[in-house]
Amino acid sequence: MATSGILLAHPGTAAADGQDDGQVIVTPSDPAGRYSPPGVDMRVLESQGEAPVERSPGAAQDRQSGAGGNSKPKSPSGLPPGCFLGGFGAGAGPRGNGPAGGAFGVRCMPSLREDPAPADAADAPPVPSPAELAAQAFEQLRLPLPVPRHSPDVRLPDGRAATIVGENTWLWTDRSVWKPAARRVQVGAVWAEVTAVPTGMTFTSGTGGSTSCSGPGTAYQRSFGTHAASPDCGFVYTRSSYGLPGEQARAEWSIAWSVHWTGSDGATNVGGDFPQMLSRASATFAVAEVQALRAR
């Protein structure tokens, strides 16, 4: 942004009479500028269109700022709006006839338009790509956790839940969580959607050993029989939980999710894959030994 400047030069730096190059150069009454700021003759500035001051009715002809005139500046500093005092670098005059040195003076900034023009397109933030939006959606995606279920699920005399050593333990999770999860992010015409699909479940026994299942498992029902094996997700404990913390096993159900994304930049459809994700939940129960007496 261009600025219009009024420089206050030290004594002896003003242009000689007849060699005025159009600059307004004012010598301060206090040459060193130590005790008072210099006065600027507003009449000269107004003739150049550089003094945006507001005058009172019947203002006196003497409108020297800082000298008790009748001008009414709009800022508490006593200077016209958009103007300030300060030190500026100064070199030789436009005609090369002025000495180099420092200067103290008033500098005024041109007023801004009330309705600024719209920013250039180059100043606008860049539009994200579908892949960038897909990364955001991937981070925001929340997967449902498995809901651990097993059978046998008996109660011991002390109230602990338990399954039985050597028995077919059926494993499953509530089917309400076995469904795709999705997250979509869009900015203008650019969008991306991430979808996670459950592909399998792994059971870790807590006593050593695990098993993998292709689905959510089958919930046990008495109609299947007392000792029947699960058709798709079961485990047989070969040892009790005796000696483990609390004499209980801490088992884990883990669902694996295949993650894919699709998107568009407004003209072309794109897509890709993310690494597999896992959601886990655990349950604590005892693995008890049950003795049976077989009679002939």
Backbone hydrogen bonds in HBPLUS format (Angstrom, degrees):
<---DONOR---> <-ACCEPTOR-->    atom                        ^
c    i                          cat <-CA-CA->   ^        H-A-AA   ^      H-
h    n   atom  resd res      DA  || num        DHA   H-A  angle D-A-AA Bond
n    s   type  num  typ     dist DA aas  dist angle  dist       angle   num
A0004-SER N   A0108-CYS O   3.34 MM 104  5.75 157.6  2.39 175.5 174.6     1
A0108-CYS N   A0004-SER O   3.23 MM 104  5.75 155.4  2.29 165.1 172.3     2
A0006-ILE N   A0106-VAL O   2.92 MM 100  5.32 152.7  1.99 165.3 172.4     3
A0106-VAL N   A0006-ILE O   3.06 MM 100  5.32 127.4  2.35 156.0 167.5     4
A0008-LEU N   A0104-PHE O   2.85 MM  96  4.95 119.8  2.22 111.7 128.9     5
A0104-PHE N   A0008-LEU O   3.03 MM  96  4.95 153.5  2.10 154.8 148.3     6
A0013-THR N   A0010-HIS O   3.09 MM   3  5.93 145.7  2.21 152.4 153.6     7
A0019-GLN N   A0016-ALA O   2.96 MM   3  5.47 151.3  2.04 134.8 138.4     8
A0033-GLY N   A0030-ASP O   2.76 MM   3  5.32 149.9  1.85 122.1 132.3     9
A0065-SER N   A0040-VAL O   3.40 MM  25  5.80 151.8  2.48 157.3 149.6    10
A0044-VAL N   A0041-ASP O   3.24 MM   3  5.78 131.8  2.48 109.0 118.7    11
A0045-LEU N   A0041-ASP O   3.43 MM   4  6.81 159.2  2.47 142.3 148.1    12
A0046-GLU N   A0042-MET O   2.74 MM   4  5.89 164.0  1.76 155.3 159.0    13
A0047-SER N   A0043-ARG O   3.17 MM   4  6.28 149.9  2.27 137.0 144.1    14
A0048-GLN N   A0045-LEU O   2.91 MM   3  5.19 140.8  2.07 103.7 115.8    15
A0050-GLU N   A0045-LEU O   3.04 MM   5  5.20 177.2  2.04 139.5 138.7    16
A0049-GLY N   A0046-GLU O   2.95 MM   3  4.79 154.9  2.02  98.4 106.5    17
A0053-VAL N   A0051-ALA O   2.81 MM   2  5.65 132.5  2.03 111.5  96.5    18
A0072-LYS N   A0054-GLU O   3.03 MM  18  5.51 158.3  2.08 160.6 167.5    19
A0067-ALA N   A0064-GLN O   3.08 MM   3  5.49 144.0  2.22 136.7 135.1    20
A0078-GLY N   A0075-SER O   3.15 MM   3  5.89 170.7  2.16 123.9 126.4    21
A0083-CYS N   A0080-PRO O   3.10 MM   3  5.61 145.1  2.22 145.8 143.2    22
A0109-MET N   A0082-GLY O   2.89 MM  27  5.28 162.3  1.92 140.6 145.2    23
A0084-PHE N   A0107-ARG O   3.00 MM  23  5.59 143.6  2.14 140.4 150.9    24
A0107-ARG N   A0084-PHE O   2.92 MM  23  5.59 158.7  1.96 157.8 164.4    25
A0086-GLY N   A0105-GLY O   2.98 MM  19  5.69 145.1  2.10 152.7 163.6    26
A0105-GLY N   A0086-GLY O   2.93 MM  19  5.69 164.1  1.95 156.7 159.8    27
A0088-PHE N   A0103-ALA O   2.80 MM  15  5.40 162.8  1.83 150.4 155.8    28
A0103-ALA N   A0088-PHE O   3.18 MM  15  5.40 143.5  2.32 161.0 165.3    29
A0090-ALA N   A0101-GLY O   3.17 MM  11  5.40 125.9  2.47 157.1 163.5    30
A0101-GLY N   A0090-ALA O   3.05 MM  11  5.40 168.8  2.06 141.4 139.3    31
A0096-GLY N   A0093-GLY O   2.79 MM   3  5.03 162.1  1.82 115.2 120.4    32
A0123-ASP N   A0120-ASP O   2.95 MM   3  5.41 145.6  2.07 110.5 119.9    33
A0124-ALA N   A0121-ALA O   3.18 MM   3  5.27 148.6  2.28 101.1 110.2    34
A0132-GLU N   A0129-SER O   3.10 MM   3  5.20 120.4  2.47  99.0 113.3    35
A0133-LEU N   A0129-SER O   3.08 MM   4  6.43 157.9  2.13 154.0 160.1    36
A0134-ALA N   A0130-PRO O   2.82 MM   4  6.04 147.6  1.92 144.8 154.8    37
A0135-ALA N   A0131-ALA O   3.02 MM   4  6.30 147.2  2.13 141.9 149.6    38
A0136-GLN N   A0132-GLU O   3.18 MM   4  6.52 150.8  2.27 141.7 149.0    39
A0137-ALA N   A0133-LEU O   2.90 MM   4  6.20 161.9  1.94 152.0 156.8    40
A0138-PHE N   A0134-ALA O   2.85 MM   4  6.03 152.6  1.92 147.0 154.7    41
A0139-GLU N   A0135-ALA O   3.13 MM   4  6.37 152.9  2.21 142.8 148.7    42
A0140-GLN N   A0136-GLN O   3.06 MM   4  6.33 144.0  2.19 145.1 155.5    43
A0141-LEU N   A0137-ALA O   2.95 MM   4  5.99 121.8  2.30 143.4 157.2    44
A0149-ARG N   A0172-TRP O   3.08 MM  23  5.33 125.9  2.39 173.6 164.3    45
A0172-TRP N   A0149-ARG O   3.25 MM  23  5.33 156.7  2.31 137.2 136.0    46
A0151-SER N   A0170-TRP O   3.02 MM  19  5.03 141.0  2.17 134.9 140.9    47
A0170-TRP N   A0151-SER O   2.58 MM  19  5.03 156.9  1.63 163.1 159.4    48
A0154-VAL N   A0162-ALA O   2.87 MM   8  5.22 153.2  1.94 157.1 155.9    49
A0162-ALA N   A0154-VAL O   2.83 MM   8  5.22 135.4  2.03 146.4 151.1    50
A0156-LEU N   A0160-ARG O   2.89 MM   4  5.35 166.4  1.91 155.2 159.3    51
A0159-GLY N   A0156-LEU O   2.82 MM   3  5.24 163.8  1.84 121.5 125.5    52
A0286-ALA N   A0161-ALA O   2.86 MM 125  6.20 168.8  1.87 152.5 149.0    53
A0163-THR N   A0286-ALA O   2.93 MM 123  6.46 147.7  2.03 157.4 165.2    54
A0288-ALA N   A0163-THR O   2.93 MM 125  6.25 159.8  1.97 164.7 158.0    55
A0167-GLU N   A0164-ILE O   3.34 MM   3  5.56 163.9  2.37 121.5 123.2    56
A0165-VAL N   A0288-ALA O   2.86 MM 123  5.87 162.8  1.89 156.0 156.0    57
A0166-GLY N   A0237-TYR O   2.74 MM  71  5.58 163.0  1.77 157.6 162.9    58
A0169-THR N   A0235-PHE O   2.84 MM  66  5.20 155.8  1.90 153.1 158.3    59
A0235-PHE N   A0169-THR O   2.93 MM  66  5.20 149.9  2.02 141.2 150.9    60
A0171-LEU N   A0233-CYS O   2.99 MM  62  5.55 158.4  2.04 162.6 155.6    61
A0173-THR N   A0216-PRO O   2.95 MM  43  5.49 140.8  2.10 155.0 162.2    62
A0177-VAL N   A0174-ASP O   3.34 MM   3  6.23 168.0  2.35 121.4 123.4    63
A0178-TRP N   A0175-ARG O   3.04 MM   3  4.97 147.4  2.15  99.4 109.5    64
A0181-ALA N   A0196-ALA O   2.90 MM  15  5.19 154.6  1.97 146.4 154.7    65
A0196-ALA N   A0181-ALA O   2.73 MM  15  5.19 168.5  1.75 162.4 166.6    66
A0183-ARG N   A0194-VAL O   2.90 MM  11  5.32 147.0  2.01 149.6 159.1    67
A0194-VAL N   A0183-ARG O   2.82 MM  11  5.32 162.8  1.85 160.1 159.9    68
A0185-VAL N   A0192-ALA O   2.90 MM   7  5.57 164.0  1.93 166.8 172.2    69
A0192-ALA N   A0185-VAL O   2.92 MM   7  5.57 148.4  2.02 159.1 168.9    70
A0187-VAL N   A0190-VAL O   2.78 MM   3  5.30 162.4  1.81 161.2 167.4    71
A0190-VAL N   A0187-VAL O   3.03 MM   3  5.30 150.0  2.12 136.3 132.5    72
A0191-TRP N   A0264-SER O   3.05 MM  73  5.60 158.2  2.10 154.6 161.1    73
A0264-SER N   A0191-TRP O   3.01 MM  73  5.60 152.7  2.09 144.7 148.8    74
A0193-GLU N   A0262-THR O   2.78 MM  69  5.52 161.9  1.82 167.6 172.3    75
A0262-THR N   A0193-GLU O   3.02 MM  69  5.52 154.6  2.09 151.8 158.4    76
A0195-THR N   A0260-HIS O   2.84 MM  65  5.50 172.1  1.85 171.8 174.4    77
A0260-HIS N   A0195-THR O   2.98 MM  65  5.50 164.4  2.00 156.6 159.4    78
A0197-VAL N   A0258-SER O   2.86 MM  61  5.22 160.6  1.90 146.3 151.7    79
A0258-SER N   A0197-VAL O   2.85 MM  61  5.22 160.8  1.89 155.1 151.3    80
A0199-THR N   A0256-ALA O   2.87 MM  57  5.70 166.8  1.88 152.1 154.0    81
A0256-ALA N   A0200-GLY O   2.88 MM  56  5.41 167.6  1.89 151.8 155.7    82
A0201-MET N   A0213-CYS O   2.86 MM  12  5.12 167.0  1.88 146.5 150.5    83
A0213-CYS N   A0201-MET O   2.68 MM  12  5.12 161.9  1.71 166.2 170.6    84
A0202-THR N   A0254-SER O   2.81 MM  52  5.15 158.0  1.86 147.8 154.8    85
A0254-SER N   A0202-THR O   2.93 MM  52  5.15 150.3  2.02 149.2 157.3    86
A0203-PHE N   A0211-THR O   2.80 MM   8  5.31 171.9  1.80 166.8 169.6    87
A0211-THR N   A0203-PHE O   2.89 MM   8  5.31 151.0  1.97 147.3 156.3    88
A0204-THR N   A0252-GLU O   2.94 MM  48  5.14 162.3  1.97 148.9 154.7    89
A0252-GLU N   A0204-THR O   2.95 MM  48  5.14 156.2  2.01 142.4 150.0    90
A0205-SER N   A0209-GLY O   3.05 MM   4  5.83 165.5  2.07 155.7 160.1    91
A0224-PHE N   A0221-GLN O   2.95 MM   3  5.76 166.3  1.97 124.2 128.6    92
A0225-GLY N   A0222-ARG O   3.00 MM   3  5.62 162.8  2.03 119.2 124.5    93
A0241-SER N   A0287-VAL O   3.10 MM  46  5.01 151.4  2.19 134.0 133.7    94
A0244-LEU N   A0241-SER O   3.13 MM   3  5.66 163.0  2.16 133.9 136.5    95
A0247-GLU N   A0244-LEU O   2.63 MM   3  4.60 153.5  1.69 135.5 133.4    96
A0248-GLN N   A0245-PRO O   3.38 MM   3  6.23 153.4  2.46 119.8 121.5    97
A0249-ALA N   A0285-PHE O   2.74 MM  36  5.59 160.0  1.78 159.4 155.6    98
A0285-PHE N   A0249-ALA O   3.07 MM  36  5.59 156.5  2.13 154.4 160.3    99
A0251-ALA N   A0283-ALA O   2.90 MM  32  5.48 142.6  2.04 178.8 167.3   100
A0283-ALA N   A0251-ALA O   2.97 MM  32  5.48 153.2  2.04 144.6 151.4   101
A0253-TRP N   A0281-ALA O   2.86 MM  28  5.51 170.7  1.87 175.0 178.0   102
A0281-ALA N   A0253-TRP O   3.02 MM  28  5.51 150.7  2.11 156.6 164.7   103
A0255-ILE N   A0279-SER O   2.91 MM  24  5.37 162.0  1.94 161.4 161.1   104
A0279-SER N   A0255-ILE O   3.04 MM  24  5.37 152.6  2.12 145.6 154.3   105
A0257-TRP N   A0277-MET O   2.77 MM  20  5.05 153.8  1.83 156.9 156.2   106
A0277-MET N   A0257-TRP O   3.05 MM  20  5.05 160.7  2.09 141.5 146.9   107
A0274-PHE N   A0259-VAL O   3.04 MM  15  5.33 171.4  2.05 136.8 138.0   108
A0261-TRP N   A0272-GLY O   2.81 MM  11  5.39 167.9  1.82 156.2 155.7   109
A0272-GLY N   A0261-TRP O   2.91 MM  11  5.39 150.8  2.00 144.2 147.2   110
A0263-GLY N   A0270-VAL O   2.89 MM   7  5.27 147.3  2.00 147.6 141.6   111
A0270-VAL N   A0263-GLY O   2.82 MM   7  5.27 165.5  1.84 139.2 142.8   112
A0265-ASP N   A0268-THR O   3.28 MM   3  5.83 150.1  2.38 147.0 152.7   113
